[in-house]
């Protein structure tokens, strides 16, 4: 933990933030003093929007307009996700998701919050949605049939719906007593001035999410008053989730303290709408919700609540037990307030103060500033639990003995500032693995604060630590290379296992020339999943063949195999070769022939890899992480559907920020737009960054269009 700061210094910081809040309110509210408001929306040559306005409220209007131009359907879909109305237009497969959103009261809580939220927050959300409506008014034919009425509070609902993914995942994992990895990941690194050849922090943000729905972010720039922002927005929200301001860069990686629990309560056998607490029967609060479902009858479902939280599964009537989900996040709705403080911070200390609101979901937060600081926080709104219970499984409720004792303060969480190593890496890995000789070891923290389960180590994390630790003076070009690295750290262990198996079984498959060719290609491989790699296809088919019958972690760790398993390893390679020849009709193929990126019929050879394994070190994945799905089935073509999709590299010079970015596809969702897949073809496939043109003088040399918005 970081040592407690001087109380006087903390008091000054608190006062500064109070003054800042008043100024921010004045800045945003000043838009109401005039009849006409203006914002300029530039598009650069990649179609990325750059908004310039006098106030953030005016800039939010232009950002709403820009998002509507590029992703109008996604705005309406995200509103429906957040309000639990997807199944009404998209069918019964979304009914359970709708129910969960209603069970946690997402729309109700955000509507209520909007009536008491600071005016500078409601102006942001309201103006953003007005910008969306302005675009729809200009282009009514673009309005999708599933459109809904738009309101500012929906921005908060979208943000909160995304945040709830993590505590809900924890609740369901504890309920099932299974420890599976969530479907989210990320890369981040921070290199301090002492290890930077550029003389300033170098910072990477690379969130790994599925490339659909809420997880597919939107790139933009926003300049208003004294706030300058660059990064990636959740579609339907006015502030960036990941990115940098003119002073601070920040990123998130999945992982964090345990912020949710499941409580078991005993049901009254005479009245199942009652549960026991402190020896007495208490009434559940019960509401009914009606979920309209396309082409199906309306679904009527009860929503049942205890003092712990909602009942999250059908009660076990045989045991007389109901299971209740509990998380501090279920009652929180102020994430937009925290985001505004974060993007307005002038340095890491102010950013940390903003994080202390604990509205942000449990994640590894990395941040750096132009003053030369790099910091890390294993963030989470974490309950203080009583000792003596296993909080990773459902805990007996019905008594004060197991009730939470409060919330941990931010300075009690796992964290680090300016490590002597001069860098840290987080790729969904344990704090212990974020650098060589990390000071953040589990013995120093409560287990549920450290909370390393699925995220102990990843191949991506191990590779980045290896690269950065060996480089005492990282240049900008090297940082770019590291961020887009496609080396497989399991390549050498698999080659070793193959050699040992061949030595032990010299005559096995000797008569098969295709097998011999595969062996030669694999043993000659340099380990990089580049587009022209001939070994890449063999490795994919072979490793996936081995997964169900061989000890994959042992191979990845270089451990020797039994004679029987060595024979099986060779048999599986022979099977893989036969299947490849059947699927492709030839073995003369490269990784780029089968691993693709693109959409809507436009596909390009793609470097990078992610496949197999269970999320730990036996998984095949590269730093530039591309999770692919076979489309169509049986085609042998694997198209990117997740992984690295919004990559931002930032150099935090004292005299101004320099940054570079890549999108997985392109800025526009419109297949007819020149920016639909231009970045997939010209940047992503080539492993090349584009400049963000964060400074206006740079932007003006690269403008594709300009639009003045008056409202």
C-alpha positions in Angstrom: 0.0 0.0 0.0 1.0 3.6 -0.5 1.8 5.4 2.7 -0.9 7.7 4.1 -0.4 11.3 2.8 0.0 14.3 5.0 -3.5 15.3 6.3 -2.9 18.9 5.4 -2.0 18.0 1.8 -5.1 15.8 1.5 -7.3 18.7 2.8 -5.9 21.0 0.2 -6.6 18.5 -2.5 -10.1 18.0 -1.3 -10.6 21.8 -1.3 -9.1 22.0 -4.8 -11.6 19.4 -6.0 -14.5 21.3 -4.4 -13.4 24.5 -6.2 -13.0 22.5 -9.4 -16.5 21.1 -9.1 -17.9 24.6 -8.8 -15.9 25.8 -11.7 -16.9 22.8 -13.8 -20.6 23.5 -12.9 -20.1 27.2 -14.0 -18.3 26.2 -17.2 -21.0 23.7 -18.3 -24.0 25.7 -17.1 -22.8 28.9 -18.8 -24.1 27.3 -22.0 -27.6 28.3 -20.8 -26.7 32.0 -20.6 -26.9 32.5 -24.4 -29.5 31.7 -26.9 -27.2 30.2 -29.5 -24.5 27.6 -28.9 -21.9 26.4 -31.4 -19.5 23.5 -31.8 -17.3 22.6 -34.8 -17.1 19.0 -35.9 -14.0 18.2 -37.9 -13.4 14.8 -39.5 -9.8 13.9 -40.2 -8.7 11.7 -43.2 -9.5 8.6 -41.2 -13.0 9.8 -40.5 -12.3 10.4 -36.8 -14.3 13.2 -35.2 -12.6 16.1 -33.6 -15.0 18.3 -31.7 -14.2 21.9 -30.7 -16.5 24.0 -28.5 -16.4 26.6 -25.7 -17.9 24.3 -23.1 -18.1 20.6 -22.5 -21.9 20.7 -22.7 -21.7 22.1 -26.2 -19.0 19.6 -27.1 -21.2 16.8 -25.9 -23.9 17.9 -28.4 -21.4 17.6 -31.2 -20.1 14.2 -30.0 -23.7 12.9 -29.9 -24.1 14.2 -33.5 -20.9 12.5 -34.6 -21.7 9.2 -33.0 -25.1 9.3 -34.7 -23.4 9.8 -38.0 -21.2 6.8 -37.6 -23.1 4.4 -35.2 -26.7 5.5 -34.9 -28.1 1.9 -34.7 -25.6 1.1 -32.0 -26.8 4.0 -29.9 -30.4 2.8 -30.0 -29.3 -0.8 -29.3 -27.2 0.3 -26.3 -30.1 2.2 -24.9 -32.3 -0.9 -25.3 -29.6 -3.1 -23.6 -29.4 -0.6 -20.7 -33.1 -0.4 -20.2 -33.9 -4.1 -20.6 -35.9 -3.8 -23.9 -33.8 -5.7 -26.4 -36.1 -8.8 -26.7 -39.0 -6.5 -27.7 -37.5 -6.1 -31.1 -34.7 -8.7 -31.4 -36.4 -11.8 -30.0 -36.5 -14.2 -27.0 -32.8 -14.9 -26.9 -32.4 -11.5 -25.1 -35.2 -12.0 -22.5 -32.8 -13.1 -19.8 -30.5 -10.2 -20.4 -33.5 -7.8 -20.2 -34.6 -9.4 -17.0 -31.2 -9.0 -15.3 -31.1 -5.3 -16.3 -34.5 -4.8 -14.7 -33.6 -6.9 -11.7 -30.7 -4.5 -10.9 -33.0 -1.5 -11.6 -30.8 0.0 -14.2 -33.3 2.4 -15.8 -35.1 3.2 -12.6 -32.0 4.0 -10.6 -30.6 6.2 -13.4 -33.9 8.1 -14.0 -34.0 8.8 -10.2 -30.3 9.9 -10.2 -31.0 12.3 -13.1 -33.4 14.2 -10.9 -30.7 15.0 -8.3 -27.5 14.8 -10.3 -25.4 18.0 -10.6 -26.6 20.2 -13.5 -23.2 20.0 -15.2 -23.7 16.2 -15.4 -27.3 16.4 -16.7 -26.3 19.0 -19.3 -23.7 16.6 -20.6 -26.1 13.8 -21.0 -29.1 15.9 -22.2 -26.9 17.7 -24.8 -25.4 14.5 -26.1 -28.8 13.0 -26.8 -30.0 16.3 -28.3 -27.0 16.0 -30.7 -28.2 12.5 -31.7 -31.7 13.8 -32.2 -30.4 16.6 -34.4 -28.8 14.1 -36.7 -32.0 12.0 -36.9 -34.0 15.2 -37.7 -31.7 15.9 -40.6 -31.7 12.3 -41.8 -35.0 10.7 -40.8 -34.4 7.8 -43.2 -31.4 6.7 -41.1 -33.6 6.1 -38.0 -33.9 2.4 -37.4 -37.2 0.7 -36.8 -36.2 -0.2 -33.3 -35.4 3.4 -32.3 -36.7 4.6 -28.9 -37.2 8.0 -27.4 -33.9 9.4 -26.2 -33.2 11.0 -22.8 -30.0 12.2 -21.1 -30.3 9.8 -18.2 -29.8 6.9 -20.7 -26.2 7.9 -21.0 -25.7 7.0 -17.3 -27.8 3.8 -17.8 -25.5 2.7 -20.7 -22.4 3.4 -18.7 -23.8 1.6 -15.6 -25.0 -1.4 -17.7 -21.4 -1.9 -18.9 -20.0 -1.5 -15.4 -22.4 -4.1 -14.0 -20.9 -6.8 -16.2 -18.2 -7.4 -13.7 -20.0 -7.7 -10.4 -22.8 -9.7 -12.1 -20.1 -12.1 -13.5 -18.7 -12.5 -9.9 -22.2 -13.2 -8.5 -22.9 -15.8 -11.1 -19.5 -17.4 -10.7 -19.9 -17.7 -7.0 -23.4 -19.0 -7.4 -22.3 -21.8 -9.7 -19.0 -22.2 -7.7 -17.2 -22.3 -11.0 -14.1 -20.2 -11.6 -14.2 -19.5 -15.4 -12.5 -16.5 -16.9 -14.8 -13.6 -18.1 -15.0 -12.7 -21.7 -13.1 -9.5 -21.3 -9.3 -8.8 -21.4 -6.9 -6.0 -22.0 -3.3 -4.9 -22.4 -1.7 -1.9 -20.7 1.8 -0.8 -20.0 3.4 2.3 -18.5 7.0 3.2 -19.0 8.4 5.9 -16.7 10.9 8.6 -17.8 13.8 6.6 -16.3 13.3 3.8 -18.8 12.0 5.9 -21.7 14.4 7.1 -24.4 11.8 9.9 -25.1 12.4 11.4 -21.6 8.7 11.1 -20.7 6.2 8.4 -19.8 5.1 6.1 -22.6 1.6 4.6 -22.0 -0.4 1.9 -23.8 -4.2 1.4 -23.6 -5.4 -1.7 -25.5 -8.8 -2.9 -24.1 -9.7 -6.4 -25.3 -13.4 -6.8 -25.7 -15.8 -8.6 -28.0 -16.3 -6.6 -31.3 -20.0 -6.2 -30.9 -22.6 -4.5 -28.7 -21.5 -2.2 -25.9 -18.0 -3.6 -26.0 -17.2 -2.0 -29.4 -16.0 1.5 -28.5 -16.0 4.7 -30.6 -12.9 6.8 -31.3 -12.9 10.6 -31.0 -11.3 13.8 -29.8 -13.0 16.5 -27.8 -11.7 20.0 -27.0 -13.8 22.3 -24.8 -12.6 25.2 -22.7 -9.5 23.9 -20.9 -10.4 20.2 -21.3 -8.8 18.3 -24.2 -9.7 14.6 -24.6 -8.6 11.8 -26.9 -9.6 8.2 -26.8 -12.5 5.8 -27.0 -16.1 6.4 -26.0 -18.8 3.9 -25.1 -21.4 4.4 -27.9 -24.2 6.5 -26.4 -22.1 8.3 -23.8 -20.5 11.8 -23.7 -17.1 11.2 -22.1 -14.3 8.8 -23.1 -13.9 5.5 -21.2 -10.3 5.0 -22.1 -7.8 7.5 -23.4 -5.9 10.7 -22.4 -6.5 14.3 -21.6 -4.0 17.0 -22.1 -2.3 15.9 -18.8 -3.2 12.3 -17.9 -3.5 9.0 -19.8 -5.4 6.0 -18.4 -6.4 2.4 -19.2 -8.2 -0.5 -17.7 -7.5 -4.2 -17.6 -10.0 -6.7 -16.3 -9.2 -8.0 -12.8 -9.6 -6.5 -9.4 -10.8 -7.1 -5.9 -13.9 -9.2 -5.2 -16.7 -6.7 -5.1 -19.7 -9.0 -5.0 -21.1 -11.8 -2.9 -23.9 -14.4 -2.8 -25.8 -14.8 0.4 -27.9 -17.8 1.2 -31.1 -17.1 3.1 -33.5 -19.7 4.7 -37.0 -19.6 3.4 -40.1 -19.9 5.6 -41.5 -23.4 4.8 -45.0 -22.0 5.5 -44.5 -18.9 3.4 -41.9 -18.8 0.6 -42.2 -15.0 0.4 -40.4 -14.8 3.7 -36.8 -15.4 4.7 -35.2 -15.7 8.1 -33.0 -12.9 9.6 -31.8 -12.9 13.2 -34.3 -15.6 14.1 -37.3 -13.7 12.6 -39.2 -14.0 9.3 -38.9 -11.0 7.0 -40.9 -10.3 3.9 -39.2 -10.2 0.5 -40.0 -7.2 -1.6 -41.7 -8.5 -4.7 -42.3 -6.6 -8.0 -43.6 -8.0 -11.3 -42.0 -7.0 -14.6 -43.5 -7.4 -18.1 -41.0 -8.2 -20.8 -42.4 -7.7 -24.3 -40.8 -10.3 -26.7 -40.9 -10.1 -30.5 -43.3 -12.7 -32.0 -43.9 -14.2 -28.5 -46.3 -13.7 -25.6 -45.3 -11.0 -23.1 -43.2 -12.6 -20.3 -44.3 -11.9 -16.8 -41.5 -12.4 -14.2 -41.2 -11.6 -10.5 -38.3 -9.5 -9.2 -37.6 -10.5 -5.6 -35.4 -8.5 -3.2 -33.9 -9.2 0.3 -32.0 -6.8 2.4 -28.8 -8.2 0.8 -30.0 -7.5 -2.8 -32.0 -9.3 -5.5 -32.7 -13.0 -5.6 -30.7 -14.1 -8.6 -31.8 -17.6 -9.2 -34.8 -19.9 -8.7 -34.9 -20.8 -5.0 -33.8 -24.3 -4.0 -37.2 -25.4 -2.5 -35.8 -28.8 -1.5 -33.3 -27.2 0.8 -35.5 -24.2 1.5 -32.8 -21.7 0.4 -32.8 -18.6 -1.8 -29.7 -17.0 -3.2 -29.2 -13.3 -3.1 -26.7 -11.2 -5.0 -25.0 -8.4 -3.2 -22.6 -5.7 -4.5 -22.1 -2.0 -3.6 -22.4 -1.3 -7.4 -26.0 -2.3 -7.4 -26.9 0.9 -5.6 -24.4 3.3 -7.4 -25.2 5.6 -10.3 -22.6 8.4 -10.2 -20.1 7.0 -12.7 -20.4 10.0 -15.0 -19.5 12.3 -12.1 -16.4 10.3 -11.5 -15.5 10.2 -15.2 -15.8 14.0 -15.4 -13.4 14.3 -12.5 -11.0 11.8 -14.1 -10.9 13.5 -17.5 -10.5 16.9 -15.8 -7.5 15.8 -13.7 -4.2 17.7 -14.2 -2.0 15.0 -12.8 -1.9 11.5 -11.4 -2.7 12.8 -7.8 -5.9 14.5 -9.0 -6.8 11.4 -11.1 -6.3 9.2 -8.0 -8.5 11.5 -6.0 -11.2 11.1 -8.7 -10.8 7.3 -8.4 -11.5 7.5 -4.7 -15.2 8.0 -5.5 -15.1 4.2 -6.2 -17.8 4.4 -8.9 -15.6 2.7 -11.5 -16.1 -1.0 -11.6 -13.4 -3.4 -10.4 -10.5 -3.2 -12.8 -6.8 -2.8 -12.9 -6.4 1.0 -13.5 -3.1 2.2 -15.0 -2.4 5.9 -15.4 0.4 8.3 -16.1 0.9 12.1 -16.4 2.9 14.8 -18.1 4.8 15.4 -14.8 6.5 12.1 -15.3 4.5 9.9 -12.9 3.2 6.4 -13.6 0.7 4.7 -11.2 -1.4 1.6 -10.8 -4.5 0.7 -8.8 -6.3 -2.5 -8.4 -9.6 -0.6 -8.2 -12.9 -1.7 -6.8 -15.8 -0.7 -4.5 -15.0 -3.5 -2.1 -16.9 -4.6 1.0 -15.1 -5.1 4.3 -16.0 -8.8 5.1 -16.0 -10.5 8.4 -13.2 -13.0 9.0 -13.7 -16.8 8.9 -15.8 -17.2 5.8 -15.1 -18.4 2.2 -16.3 -15.4 0.2 -15.6 -17.1 -3.1 -18.8 -19.3 -2.7 -22.3 -18.5 -1.4 -22.1 -17.4 2.3 -24.8 -18.1 4.9 -27.0 -15.1 5.4 -29.8 -14.4 7.9 -27.4 -13.1 10.6 -25.5 -10.0 11.4 -22.3 -12.2 11.7 -21.9 -12.3 7.9 -23.0 -8.7 7.1 -20.5 -6.4 5.5 -18.7 -4.0 7.8 -18.3 -1.1 5.4 -16.3 -0.3 2.3 -12.6 -0.4 1.9 -11.0 3.0 1.4 -8.9 3.5 -1.7 -5.6 3.6 0.2 -6.3 0.0 1.4 -6.4 -1.4 -2.2 -3.5 -2.9 -4.0 -1.5 -0.1 -5.7 1.8 1.3 -6.7 3.4 4.6 -7.7 6.6 5.2 -9.7 8.2 1.8 -9.2 12.0 1.7 -9.2 11.9 -0.7 -12.1 10.7 2.3 -14.2 7.7 0.4 -15.8 4.8 -1.9 -15.2 2.6 -4.1 -17.3 -0.9 -5.3 -16.9 -2.4 -7.8 -19.3 -5.0 -9.3 -17.0 -2.3 -10.5 -14.7 -1.6 -10.6 -11.0 0.1 -7.5 -9.5 2.9 -9.9 -8.5 3.7 -10.5 -12.2 3.5 -6.9 -13.5 7.3 -6.4 -13.4 10.3 -8.2 -12.3 10.6 -8.2 -8.5 7.2 -6.6 -8.0 6.6 -5.3 -4.5 2.9 -6.1 -4.7 2.8 -9.6 -3.4 -0.3 -11.4 -2.0 1.0 -11.7 1.5 0.6 -8.0 2.0 -3.2 -7.9 1.3 -6.5 -9.5 2.3 -7.2 -12.3 -0.2 -10.4 -10.8 -1.5 -8.5 -7.5 -2.2 -5.7 -9.2 -4.1 -8.2 -11.6 -5.6 -6.1 -13.4 -8.2 -7.9 -16.3 -9.6 -8.1 -16.5 -13.4 -5.9 -13.5 -13.9 -2.6 -14.8 -12.4 -0.6 -14.7 -15.6 -1.1 -14.6 -19.3 1.2 -15.2 -22.3 0.7 -11.5 -23.3 1.7 -10.3 -19.9 4.8 -12.5 -19.7 5.9 -11.4 -23.2 5.5 -7.7 -22.5 7.4 -7.9 -19.2 10.2 -9.8 -21.0 10.4 -7.2 -23.7 10.3 -4.1 -21.5 12.4 -5.4 -18.7 15.2 -6.1 -21.2 15.1 -2.6 -22.7 16.5 0.1 -20.4 15.8 2.9 -22.9 12.5 2.4 -24.8 12.0 4.5 -27.9 8.7 5.5 -29.4 9.3 3.0 -32.3 10.1 0.2 -29.9 7.0 0.9 -27.8 4.9 0.7 -31.0 6.6 -2.6 -31.9 6.0 -4.0 -28.4 2.3 -2.9 -28.4 1.8 -4.8 -31.7 4.0 -7.8 -31.0 2.8 -11.1 -32.5 5.4 -13.5 -31.0 4.0 -16.7 -29.4 6.0 -17.4 -26.2 4.8 -21.1 -26.4 6.5 -21.6 -29.7 9.9 -22.8 -28.3 8.3 -25.1 -25.7 6.1 -26.7 -28.4 9.1 -27.1 -30.7 11.0 -28.7 -27.9 8.2 -31.1 -27.2 8.1 -32.0 -30.9 11.8 -32.7 -31.1 11.8 -34.9 -28.0 8.8 -36.8 -29.4 10.5 -37.4 -32.7 13.7 -38.6 -31.0 11.6 -41.1 -28.9 9.5 -42.3 -31.9 11.8 -42.0 -34.9 9.7 -44.2 -37.2 6.2 -42.9 -36.4 4.5 -41.3 -39.5 7.9 -41.5 -41.2 6.3 -42.6 -44.5 4.0 -39.5 -44.7 5.7 -36.7 -46.7 3.0 -34.2 -45.6 3.8 -35.0 -42.0 7.5 -34.5 -42.7 6.8 -31.2 -44.3 4.8 -30.0 -41.3 7.6 -31.0 -38.9 10.1 -29.1 -41.0 8.0 -26.0 -41.1 7.2 -26.0 -37.4 10.8 -26.6 -36.3 12.0 -23.8 -38.6 9.4 -21.3 -37.3 10.6 -18.1 -35.7 7.5 -18.0 -33.4 5.8 -15.0 -34.9 2.2 -15.1 -36.1 2.8 -12.8 -39.0 0.6 -12.9 -42.1 3.2 -14.8 -44.2 3.9 -17.5 -41.5 3.6 -21.0 -42.9 3.8 -22.5 -39.5 0.8 -20.6 -38.1 -1.9 -22.8 -39.7 -0.2 -26.0 -38.5 0.1 -24.6 -35.0 -3.6 -23.7 -34.8 -4.9 -27.1 -36.0 -2.3 -29.1 -34.1 -2.7 -27.4 -30.7 -6.5 -27.6 -30.8 -6.2 -31.3 -31.7 -4.1 -31.8 -28.6 -6.2 -29.9 -26.2 -8.6 -32.6 -25.1 -6.0 -35.4 -24.6 -2.6 -33.9 -23.7 -1.3 -31.9 -20.7 -1.2 -28.5 -22.4 0.2 -26.5 -19.5 3.1 -29.0 -19.2 4.0 -28.5 -22.8 3.8 -24.7 -22.5 6.1 -24.8 -19.4 8.6 -27.1 -21.2 8.0 -30.1 -18.9 8.9 -33.5 -20.4 6.0 -35.7 -21.7 5.6 -39.4 -21.0 6.5 -41.8 -23.9 2.8 -42.4 -24.4 2.0 -38.7 -24.6 4.9 -38.1 -27.0 3.4 -40.7 -29.4 0.0 -39.0 -29.0 1.5 -35.6 -29.7 2.8 -36.9 -33.1 -0.5 -38.6 -33.9 -2.3 -35.4 -33.3 0.0 -33.5 -35.7 -0.7 -36.2 -38.3 -4.4 -35.7 -37.7 -4.0 -32.0 -38.0 -2.2 -32.2 -41.3 -4.9 -34.5 -42.7 -7.7 -32.2 -41.7 -5.9 -29.1 -43.2 -5.4 -30.9 -46.5 -9.1 -31.8 -46.5 -10.3 -28.3 -45.7 -8.0 -26.3 -48.0 -7.0 -28.9 -50.6 -3.4 -27.9 -50.2 -0.8 -27.4 -47.4 0.7 -24.4 -49.2 -1.0 -21.8 -47.1 0.0 -19.0 -44.7 -1.4 -17.6 -41.5 -2.8 -14.6 -43.5 -4.7 -17.0 -45.8 -6.8 -18.3 -42.9 -6.7 -15.6 -40.2 -8.7 -12.6 -41.3 -9.9 -9.2 -40.2 -12.8 -7.2 -41.7 -16.6 -7.2 -42.0 -19.4 -7.2 -44.5 -17.6 -9.1 -47.2 -14.3 -7.1 -47.0 -11.6 -9.2 -45.4 -7.8 -8.9 -45.1 -4.9 -11.1 -44.0 -4.5 -10.5 -40.3 -1.5 -11.0 -38.0 -1.7 -11.9 -34.3 -3.4 -14.8 -32.6 -5.6 -16.1 -29.8 -6.9 -19.6 -29.6 -7.2 -22.6 -27.3 -6.5 -23.0 -23.6 -8.4 -21.9 -20.6 -7.2 -18.4 -20.2 -3.9 -19.2 -18.5 -0.4 -19.9 -19.7 -1.5 -22.8 -22.0 -3.5 -20.4 -24.2 -2.0 -19.4 -27.5 -2.2 -15.6 -27.6 0.0 -12.8 -28.7 0.3 -9.2 -27.4 -1.6 -8.0 -30.5 -4.5 -10.3 -29.6 -6.9 -11.4 -32.3 -9.7 -13.8 -31.2 -11.2 -15.4 -34.4 -14.3 -17.4 -35.2 -14.7 -19.7 -38.2 -17.0 -18.0 -40.6 -18.8 -19.7 -42.2 -18.5 -23.1 -40.4 -16.3 -25.5 -42.2 -14.7 -22.9 -44.4 -11.3 -22.9 -42.7 -11.5 -19.1 -42.6 -11.2 -17.5 -39.2 -12.4 -13.9 -38.8 -11.6 -11.6 -35.9 -14.4 -11.2 -33.4 -12.6 -10.0 -30.3 -9.3 -8.9 -28.8 -7.3 -5.8 -29.6 -9.7 -3.3 -31.1 -9.0 0.2 -29.9 -5.3 0.7 -29.4 -3.8 4.0 -28.1 -0.1 4.7 -27.5 0.6 8.0 -25.7 3.8 9.9 -25.0 3.2 12.3 -22.2 5.8 15.1 -22.9 5.8 17.9 -20.4 5.1 20.4 -23.2 2.3 18.5 -24.8 1.0 15.0 -25.5 1.7 13.0 -28.6 -0.4 9.9 -29.4 -1.1 7.2 -32.0 -4.0 4.9 -32.4 -5.6 2.0 -34.4 -9.2 0.7 -34.7 -9.9 -2.9 -35.6 -12.1 -1.9 -38.6 -12.8 1.7 -39.2 -14.7 4.7 -37.9 -18.0 4.2 -39.6 -20.6 1.3 -39.3 -21.9 2.2 -42.7 -20.7 -0.4 -45.3 -20.8 2.3 -48.0 -18.4 4.6 -46.1 -14.8 4.8 -47.1 -14.0 4.5 -43.4 -15.9 1.2 -42.8 -12.8 -1.0 -43.0 -10.0 1.3 -44.0 -8.1 0.9 -40.8 -8.4 -2.9 -40.9 -6.8 -2.9 -44.3 -4.2 -0.1 -44.0 -3.3 -0.1 -40.3 -4.4 -3.2 -38.4 -3.4 -5.7 -41.0 -0.1 -3.8 -41.5 0.6 -3.4 -37.7 0.9 0.3 -38.2 -0.3 3.2 -36.0 -1.9 6.4 -37.2 -1.3 9.8 -35.5 -4.2 11.1 -33.5 -3.5 14.7 -34.6 -4.4 15.8 -31.0 -3.1 19.3 -31.6 -5.3 21.5 -33.7 -2.4 22.7 -35.9 -1.7 19.0 -36.8 -5.4 18.3 -37.4 -5.9 21.3 -39.8 -3.3 19.7 -42.1 -5.3 16.5 -42.3 -9.0 17.6 -42.4 -11.5 15.7 -44.6 -14.6 17.7 -43.6 -15.8 20.5 -41.3 -19.3 21.1 -40.0 -20.5 24.0 -37.9 -23.3 22.9 -35.5 -25.5 25.6 -34.1 -28.2 24.8 -31.5 
